Amino acid sequence: MALQFQVDEDVCVGCGECANVCPFQLIEMKGDIPAISESNELSCVQCQHCFAVCSTGALSILGLDPSDSITINGSSVEPLQLSTLMKGRRSVRLYKKEPVARQDLDLLLETISYAPTGVNNRQVHFTMIDNPEVMERLRERTYEKLNTIHSTNAYPPGMDYFKQYIADAIENNRDTIFRGAPHMLIASSPKTSPSPEVDCHIALTYFELLAASMGLGTVWCGLGKGVLTMLIPELLRELGIPETHLVGYVMMFGKPDVTYHRTVQRSSMSVNRVQKIG
């Protein structure tokens, strides 16, 4: 895509903030007007920092119109309110059967597309099951295959931790793996991207915090990830996840069938406050 770096000289105040904020110093001031050379355009990672920092909306890039962006000047979340939300977030393992509304799903997906990625590669791939009937079919397929693996003890080495939960699910006929959640979100990224696993984790953290603010429950599903990646990876292909991708994590979510009334209490944490070096 052409960079389309454009500046409305009648609106630009020549502050130079766009040049200062560019991570790779690709923008230079030609007098009071910012510019980027053709050779520097090739090094642009399209982070849009220059676009976002322009106070007057004089700068456009990638054909974007500044007036279409959300204005953030003066709009912030109260720190204590956000802190309480984060402290009160719980891993939810009890869900109602009803689906999350489409507009809520769309807001969640749109928002996590803004999560940062290494070198702004933006290659995280989100695979969402938004239809509870499809989730139920995945559940059935998963346990059909796990029954075969468990009955023949065909576990690969290093699966002792998972075996106990799979045994519990099969022997007690309960969904220990997916926790009865009506929805699933899998974040994956190309194995060759700069930081595939971290990028996925950041995006899912965005997801869980926004979901918590909407009254939705989430759980980081390590059992689901382990089962799908180590025992029955063929289901990942059926879900449309490319073989060239690393699965960062699996998150189950939905309307919680449990209410938490207070935060937990943490008594200690490991902090190293560096006061001096050398």
C-alpha positions as CSV (number, residue, x, y, z in Angstrom):
1,M,0.0,0.0,0.0
2,A,1.3,3.5,-0.9
3,L,2.1,5.6,2.2
4,Q,0.2,8.6,0.9
5,F,1.9,10.9,3.4
6,Q,0.2,14.2,3.0
7,V,0.2,17.5,5.0
8,D,-2.3,20.3,4.8
9,E,0.0,23.2,4.9
10,D,-2.8,25.6,5.8
11,V,-3.6,23.7,9.0
12,C,0.0,22.5,10.0
13,V,1.5,24.7,12.8
14,G,5.0,23.4,12.2
15,C,5.4,22.0,15.7
16,G,7.5,19.0,14.6
17,E,5.8,16.5,16.9
18,C,5.2,14.1,14.1
19,A,9.0,14.0,13.4
20,N,9.8,13.7,17.1
21,V,7.4,10.8,17.7
22,C,8.4,8.7,14.6
23,P,10.1,5.5,16.0
24,F,12.5,5.3,13.1
25,Q,13.1,9.0,12.6
26,L,11.8,8.8,9.0
27,I,10.1,12.2,9.0
28,E,12.1,15.4,8.6
29,M,11.1,19.0,8.7
30,K,11.4,21.0,5.5
31,G,11.3,24.4,7.1
32,D,8.0,24.2,9.1
33,I,6.5,21.4,7.1
34,P,7.0,17.7,7.8
35,A,8.0,15.4,4.9
36,I,9.2,11.9,4.2
37,S,11.4,10.8,1.4
38,E,10.6,8.0,-1.0
39,S,13.5,6.0,0.4
40,N,12.3,6.4,3.9
41,E,8.7,5.4,3.0
42,L,10.0,1.8,2.5
43,S,11.1,1.7,6.2
44,C,7.7,2.9,7.6
45,V,5.9,0.3,9.7
46,Q,2.6,2.2,9.4
47,C,2.2,2.7,13.2
48,Q,0.4,6.0,12.5
49,H,2.1,7.7,15.5
50,C,2.5,10.8,13.3
51,F,-1.1,10.7,12.3
52,A,-2.3,10.4,15.9
53,V,0.0,13.0,17.5
54,C,-0.9,15.8,15.1
55,S,-3.0,18.2,17.2
56,T,-4.5,20.1,14.3
57,G,-5.3,17.1,12.1
58,A,-3.1,18.5,9.3
59,L,-1.3,15.2,8.6
60,S,-2.8,12.3,6.7
61,I,-1.2,8.9,6.0
62,L,-2.5,5.8,4.1
63,G,-5.4,7.8,2.8
64,L,-6.9,8.2,6.3
65,D,-9.0,11.2,7.2
66,P,-8.1,12.6,10.7
67,S,-11.8,13.6,11.2
68,D,-12.8,9.9,11.2
69,S,-10.7,9.1,14.2
70,I,-11.9,9.2,17.8
71,T,-10.7,12.3,19.7
72,I,-9.0,11.3,22.9
73,N,-7.9,14.7,24.3
74,G,-9.1,14.8,27.9
75,S,-10.9,11.5,27.7
76,S,-9.4,9.0,30.2
77,V,-10.6,6.3,32.6
78,E,-10.4,7.0,36.3
79,P,-7.3,5.1,37.5
80,L,-9.0,3.7,40.6
81,Q,-11.9,2.6,38.6
82,L,-9.7,0.7,36.1
83,S,-7.6,-0.7,39.0
84,T,-10.7,-2.1,40.7
85,L,-11.8,-3.7,37.4
86,M,-8.4,-5.3,37.0
87,K,-8.3,-6.5,40.6
88,G,-11.8,-7.8,40.4
89,R,-11.4,-9.8,37.2
90,R,-11.8,-13.5,37.9
91,S,-11.3,-16.6,35.7
92,V,-14.8,-17.7,35.0
93,R,-15.6,-21.4,34.7
94,L,-19.4,-21.2,35.0
95,Y,-21.3,-19.8,32.1
96,K,-24.9,-19.3,31.0
97,K,-26.0,-21.0,27.8
98,E,-27.2,-17.8,26.1
99,P,-24.9,-16.1,23.5
100,V,-23.2,-12.8,23.7
101,A,-24.9,-10.1,21.6
102,R,-23.5,-9.5,18.1
103,Q,-22.8,-5.8,18.8
104,D,-20.8,-6.7,21.8
105,L,-18.8,-9.3,19.9
106,D,-18.1,-6.7,17.2
107,L,-16.9,-4.1,19.7
108,L,-14.6,-6.6,21.3
109,L,-13.0,-7.7,18.0
110,E,-12.7,-4.1,16.7
111,T,-11.0,-3.0,20.0
112,I,-8.4,-5.8,20.1
113,S,-7.3,-5.0,16.6
114,Y,-5.7,-1.9,18.2
115,A,-3.5,-4.1,20.5
116,P,0.2,-3.4,20.0
117,T,2.4,-6.0,18.2
118,G,6.1,-6.3,17.7
119,V,7.4,-3.9,15.0
120,N,3.7,-3.1,14.4
121,N,3.4,-6.3,12.3
122,R,-0.3,-6.7,13.1
123,Q,-0.5,-10.3,12.0
124,V,-2.4,-11.7,14.9
125,H,-5.2,-13.9,13.6
126,F,-8.4,-14.2,15.6
127,T,-10.5,-17.3,15.3
128,M,-13.8,-16.8,17.1
129,I,-16.7,-19.2,17.7
130,D,-19.6,-16.9,18.1
131,N,-22.3,-19.5,17.6
132,P,-23.0,-21.7,20.7
133,E,-24.2,-24.5,18.4
134,V,-20.8,-24.5,16.6
135,M,-19.1,-24.5,20.0
136,E,-21.2,-27.4,21.1
137,R,-20.1,-29.3,17.9
138,L,-16.5,-28.6,18.6
139,R,-17.0,-29.9,22.2
140,E,-18.5,-33.1,20.8
141,R,-15.7,-33.6,18.3
142,T,-13.0,-32.9,20.9
143,Y,-14.3,-35.4,23.4
144,E,-14.9,-38.1,20.7
145,K,-11.2,-37.9,19.9
146,L,-10.1,-37.6,23.6
147,N,-12.1,-40.8,24.4
148,T,-10.1,-42.7,21.8
149,I,-6.8,-41.3,23.0
150,H,-7.7,-41.9,26.7
151,S,-9.0,-45.4,26.2
152,T,-5.9,-46.5,24.3
153,N,-3.5,-44.4,26.5
154,A,-2.2,-42.9,23.3
155,Y,-0.8,-39.8,25.1
156,P,2.5,-38.3,23.9
157,P,5.2,-37.9,26.5
158,G,4.8,-35.0,29.0
159,M,1.0,-35.1,29.1
160,D,0.6,-36.3,32.7
161,Y,-0.8,-33.0,33.9
162,F,-3.5,-33.0,31.1
163,K,-4.3,-36.7,31.6
164,Q,-5.9,-36.1,35.0
165,Y,-8.3,-33.5,33.6
166,I,-9.1,-35.5,30.5
167,A,-9.9,-38.5,32.7
168,D,-12.1,-36.4,34.9
169,A,-14.0,-35.0,31.9
170,I,-14.5,-38.5,30.4
171,E,-15.3,-40.4,33.5
172,N,-17.6,-37.8,35.0
173,N,-19.1,-36.6,31.8
174,R,-18.3,-32.9,32.4
175,D,-16.7,-30.3,30.3
176,T,-13.5,-29.9,32.1
177,I,-11.7,-28.7,29.0
178,F,-13.9,-25.8,27.7
179,R,-15.8,-25.2,31.0
180,G,-19.2,-25.1,29.2
181,A,-18.5,-21.7,27.7
182,P,-20.7,-20.8,24.7
183,H,-17.8,-18.9,22.9
184,M,-14.2,-19.4,22.1
185,L,-11.5,-17.1,20.9
186,I,-8.1,-18.4,19.6
187,A,-5.3,-15.9,18.9
188,S,-2.6,-17.1,16.6
189,S,0.2,-15.5,14.6
190,P,2.7,-16.5,11.9
191,K,5.7,-18.3,13.5
192,T,8.0,-16.1,11.5
193,S,6.6,-12.8,12.9
194,P,8.8,-10.8,15.4
195,S,7.0,-11.9,18.6
196,P,4.0,-14.2,17.8
197,E,3.2,-15.5,21.3
198,V,3.6,-12.2,23.1
199,D,1.4,-10.5,20.4
200,C,-1.3,-13.0,21.0
201,H,-1.2,-12.6,24.8
202,I,-1.4,-8.8,24.6
203,A,-4.4,-9.0,22.3
204,L,-6.2,-11.5,24.6
205,T,-5.5,-9.3,27.6
206,Y,-7.1,-6.4,25.8
207,F,-10.0,-8.7,25.1
208,E,-10.5,-9.9,28.7
209,L,-10.3,-6.4,30.2
210,L,-12.9,-5.0,27.8
211,A,-15.0,-8.1,28.3
212,A,-14.9,-7.6,32.1
213,S,-16.1,-4.0,31.7
214,M,-19.1,-5.4,29.7
215,G,-20.0,-7.9,32.5
216,L,-18.7,-10.9,30.5
217,G,-16.6,-13.7,31.9
218,T,-13.4,-15.1,30.4
219,V,-10.9,-17.8,31.2
220,W,-7.4,-18.4,29.8
221,C,-8.0,-21.9,28.6
222,G,-4.6,-23.7,29.0
223,L,-6.4,-27.1,28.8
224,G,-8.0,-26.2,25.6
225,K,-4.8,-25.0,24.1
226,G,-2.9,-28.1,25.2
227,V,-5.6,-30.5,23.8
228,L,-5.9,-28.7,20.5
229,T,-2.2,-28.1,19.9
230,M,-0.7,-31.3,21.3
231,L,-3.4,-34.0,21.1
232,I,-5.7,-33.2,18.2
233,P,-4.1,-30.4,16.1
234,E,-6.3,-31.6,13.1
235,L,-9.1,-29.7,14.7
236,L,-7.1,-26.5,14.4
237,R,-7.1,-27.0,10.7
238,E,-10.8,-27.5,10.7
239,L,-11.2,-24.2,12.5
240,G,-9.2,-22.5,9.8
241,I,-6.0,-21.8,11.7
242,P,-3.1,-21.8,9.3
243,E,-0.4,-24.5,9.9
244,T,2.2,-21.7,9.6
245,H,0.8,-20.1,12.7
246,L,1.7,-20.5,16.4
247,V,-1.3,-20.7,18.7
248,G,-0.7,-18.0,21.3
249,Y,-3.5,-19.0,23.6
250,V,-7.2,-20.0,23.8
251,M,-9.8,-18.0,25.6
252,M,-13.3,-19.1,26.6
253,F,-15.9,-16.5,27.2
254,G,-19.6,-15.8,27.7
255,K,-22.1,-14.5,30.2
256,P,-21.0,-15.7,33.6
257,D,-23.3,-17.9,35.7
258,V,-21.5,-16.7,38.9
259,T,-21.2,-13.4,40.7
260,Y,-18.1,-12.3,42.6
261,H,-18.8,-9.7,45.2
262,R,-15.3,-8.5,46.2
263,T,-11.7,-8.6,45.1
264,V,-9.4,-11.2,46.5
265,Q,-6.5,-10.0,48.7
266,R,-2.9,-10.3,47.7
267,S,-0.4,-10.2,50.6
268,S,2.9,-10.1,48.8
269,M,4.5,-9.7,45.4
270,S,8.1,-9.9,44.1
271,V,9.4,-6.4,43.3
272,N,13.0,-5.4,42.7
273,R,13.4,-1.6,43.0
274,V,16.7,-0.7,41.4
275,Q,18.2,2.3,43.2
276,K,21.7,2.2,41.9
277,I,23.7,0.6,39.0
278,G,27.5,0.4,39.1
